[in-house]
Amino acid sequence: MRQVVLDTETTGLDTSQGHRIIEIGCLELVNRRKTGRTFHRYIQPDRQVDAGAMEVHGITNEFLQDKPRFSDLVEEFLEFIRGADLVIHNAPFDVGFIDYEFSLLERDLPTVADICTVTDTLVLARSMYPGQRNSLDALCRRHDIDNSHRELHGALLDAEILAEVYLAMTGGQTALSLGGEDEQRHGAGGSAARAPRRVPADRPRLRVVAPTTAEEEAHQAWLERLDKAAGGPCVWRRLEEGA
């Protein structure tokens, strides 16, 4: 499964007023693991950045003067996102701006929906935490993700933070494993020879503590949220069914 976590910064809030993208940041996940591949560009928008927008991201008109235009990088951008599931916080905003940029080029370009699926983490967060604040900062606090270095918005920085938030919201690691470091070195299908562990004869027996009814109910409620987020039975349920 290939996903691209994406964020943009813009000259303002509304394409109907001619506002444009000035920064795109993307990072790639494959099977829920970061690959290290990113796409990050600043863009000359051929218009002024609104003062209110500049207060959010700190990108000035002077900084953008020598940057490439969207037309200069569109093919590289399309190649990076094509066929991926885009993970975006408040997706209609970013997708609307990207499709607007495509339309301005007056070329036979697809819309985002033509070449990608989209996962909106804001919609996902609202379903998981109804009635609560679900901004990216609020989700970082909820999932103990450090975003103290985020003094201003930045497309690639926000995409990196969103990737951590998304993985935390949807269950963290992709599968349970007893392989530990050996599995990371050899891959999920690999194998590594390991000497059997010797258990000291005088080691006391482990005490097994059964969960309370309340703990069981909380566990099942969490699994149901994972099922909903994953669109099917989560790994834990499949393990339980196979037991």
N, C-alpha and C positions, 0 to 999 in steps of 0.2 A: 504494500500500500504506500503510495507516494503522496505526501502532503506538502504544501508550501504555505508557511505562515507569512502573512503579508500585512503591511501597514503603509499608509501614505501620509504625507503632509501636503497642505494645499495653501493657496493664496487667500482663501476664504471658505465660507461654508456652503455656497450654493452655485451649482453650475449654470443655473438660469441667469445669474449675474455675470457669467463669463469667467468664473474662478477656475483655476487650473492646478494641476499637480506640480509640486516643486521637489518632492523627494519620494522615492519608492524604496522600501526595504523588504527583502524576502529572505527566508531561510528554509532549507529543505529538510523534511523528515521522511525517512523510509522505514516502514514498519515501526513507527513511533520512536525512532532513534535519529538524532541529529547526524547528518552526513558531513557537515562542515561546508557544504556548498551554500553560497549566498548570492543574492543579486542586490546591489545597492547603488543608486544613482541620484545625484541632484540634477534638477532640470530647470532650464531657462524658460519661464512661462510666458514671456512677451507681454507681461502686464505687471502692475505693482502689487506687492503683497500688502494686504490689509493690516493696519496697525494691531488690531485685535488678534489676528492670526500670528503675527510676529511675536507677540507676547507669549503665545503658547509654545512655539517651536524655536524661536530665536533666529530664524533664517532671514537674512536681510536681502534687500534688492541688490545691493552692491556685491554680496557674495555670489549671487546667481548670475551675474552679468556674463561670465565666460563659460557657463555650463552648457552642455549639449541640450538641444531641444528634444521633445518627446519623439519626434519623427526620426531622430538620429539613433534612438535606442529601441524602437518599438519591436523590431524583429528579434533582437536578443532577449527582450522581455517576454515576448510571446513564446519563444523557445523554452524559456525557463519555467513558465507556468503551465504550458500546454499539457492537458491530460491529468493534471494534479487535482486533488481536493484542496481548495484554498481555505485556510483557517484564518478568519478575520473577526475582529471585535467590532460590532456594529457594521456588518457587511454592506448593507445598502449604500452607506456613505462612500466607502472606498470603491465598490464595484461601479456605482453611478459615475464617479469621477473617471475611472479607467475607461468605461464605455464612452463617456463624453470625449475623452482624448482620442479614442479610436475614430469617433465620428468626425472630428475636426480634420482628420487627415484626408478625408474624401477618397479613401481607397477601399478595396474590397476586403475589409478586415472583419473578423468575427466579433461577436460580443463575448464577454466573459462566460456567459451561460452556454455558449456554443462549444467551448473547449475545456471547461472546468466544471467541477461541482464545487459547492461552497458550504462550509460549516461556519455558522455565525455563533461565536462563543458568547455574545451578549444574550442571544435567544436561549442558548443552552444554560447560561448562568441564571437567567430569570426563571427557567423551569426547575432548576435545582434549588434555588434560594429565593423563592417568591417573597416579595415585600421587603427585600433587603437591597442595599446599595450594591450594584454590580459593575461599577467602573473597573478599569484595569487595576488601579491602585487599591480599590476595596478588595478585589479578588486576590491580589498579592498578600494583603494583610490576612485574609481568611485562610490562605494556604501557606502562610509563613515563607513567602518568597521575598528575598531581599531586593528591593528596588530603590534603595537609598541613593544610588548613583543617578537616578532619573530626575534631575532638576528641571529639565525641559523635555518636551516631547521630541522624539527623533524616530524616523521610520524604522531603521534597522534595530535600534535599541528596543523600541516598543515591540517589534516582531520577536526579538529574542526573549523578552519578558513574557509576551503572550504565549510563546511556545512552552515555557515552563508552567504557566498557568493552565493551559489547555491539557498538558500531560497530567498535571495534578488533579484537575477536575474529572478527567476521564479514566483515572485509575493508575497513574504512574507507569510502572514498568509493564511490558506487554505480556509477560508470562511469569509464572512462578517457577523457580528453578532451585535445585539443590547444588548446582554446579559451581556457584560462586565465581571466583576469579578464573578458574579453569575454563568455564563456559565463555567468559568474555574473551579469553585468549584464543580459543579454538572454534568459537561460533556455536550456535544452538545445535547444529547437527554433528559437531566434531566430538572427539573423545580424547581424553588424556589419561594416561596411566597414573594412578594414585595409590600410594601404599595404604593398606587398611589402618584405620586408627585403632590404637590399643586403649582400652578403657581400664583405668586402674581398678584393681579388685576391691580397694577400700573406699571407692567413691560412693557416696550415699545415693540411693534411688531417687530419681526425680519425682517431685510431688506434682501430681496432675490435679489442676483446679478446674472444675466444671463451670461454664458460664452461667450466670443467673438468667432468669426469664427475661428481665429487662435488657440484659446484654445481648441475648439471642435476638430479641425483637429489633434492637438497634442495628445489629449486624444484618438482618434480613432487609431492613429499610435501606441501608446503605447499598446492599447488592441490587435492590430494585432501582435505585438511582443510577448505578453503574450500567445496568441493563438498558435503561432508557437512553443514557448518553451514548452507549455503544451500538444501539439499534439491534440488540439481540443478547443472548445469554453471555455474561462476562466470563472470564477465564475461571474464576472461583466456582461459579455454578457448574461449569463443565467438569471441573475436577470433582465436585461433590456428586454429580450425576454418575461419574465413572467409578466412584468409590464403591 
